[in-house]
Amino acid sequence: ITLHEDLITLPLKWKQPRVIFVNSMSDLFHKDVPFSFIEKIFRTMSESPRHIYQILTKRSDRLRELSQDLPWPNNVWMGVS
């Protein structure tokens, strides 16, 4: 797993609204992704309501486990496959 800490706040710099697929080649809710990293991503999504964020996971159990401890802004579209 490679965590791109340097990219977490990048959407805060974009002025034009975008649809952002948060993890097109990965799974944010993989067991090896630390909760602190996921929290940072959710903080960025909360701080940039002009963007729509799409998250797709295959790990519904971990999503369910962590979801109560994350802020869920209206601009997050969550999907499970």
Number of C-alpha atoms within 10 A of each C-alpha: 8 7 11 8 11 7 9 18 16 10 18 14 8 12 10 8 12 12 12 15 13 18 13 12 8 13 17 24 22 15 10 10 14 12 15 9 15 15 15 15 19 19 17 15 26 18 14 20 15 17 20 19 22 16 19 20 19 14 15 15 11 14 17 11 10 14 11 9 10 15 13 15 16 11 16 20 13 12 11 10 7
